Amino acid sequence: MLLLAHVCAEFRDRNGNTIFRVTAKDLNHTFLEAPDAIREDPLFAMLANDGSIVFPPKDEKERKRLENEPLLGVDPTGRRIKVDAGAEKSAGKAKTEKKPAAETRPEEAKPAGAEKT
């Protein structure tokens, strides 16, 4: 199976033997050929779920984007950046609404001599 890794990892079989290792030199620049047996390691599911390892998309355009910009949409820890649905909607719209200025009323004219002392 082909994968692109954003983090270093060591995948093991059921007996604890290392079957595949992603080192620092393997990160973010090329698709790696990994054995299918790494799917048995619980670490594989965890890294796939948080986006630390990704698989080549079937869409050729998306695959080229991933090859050219592997860190796009990835935070410094190697995880996929999650965007809230509400934040996504508000990010698309510029805030043009302004709060109305506080109403200022000129002080009512008081008749001379009406001040209390």
MOZI-V811094 format. One line per field, one symbol per residue. phi: phi as a letter, one per 20 degrees, with the letter a starting at -180 (. if undefined). A space follows every 50 residues. Layout:
phi=???
This chain:
phi=.ebdddcfbcecefenefdacddgfefmcbfdedfffffffgfgfffffe nfccdffffffffffffecfefncefeneffedfffffffffdffdfdff fffddffffdfgnefed
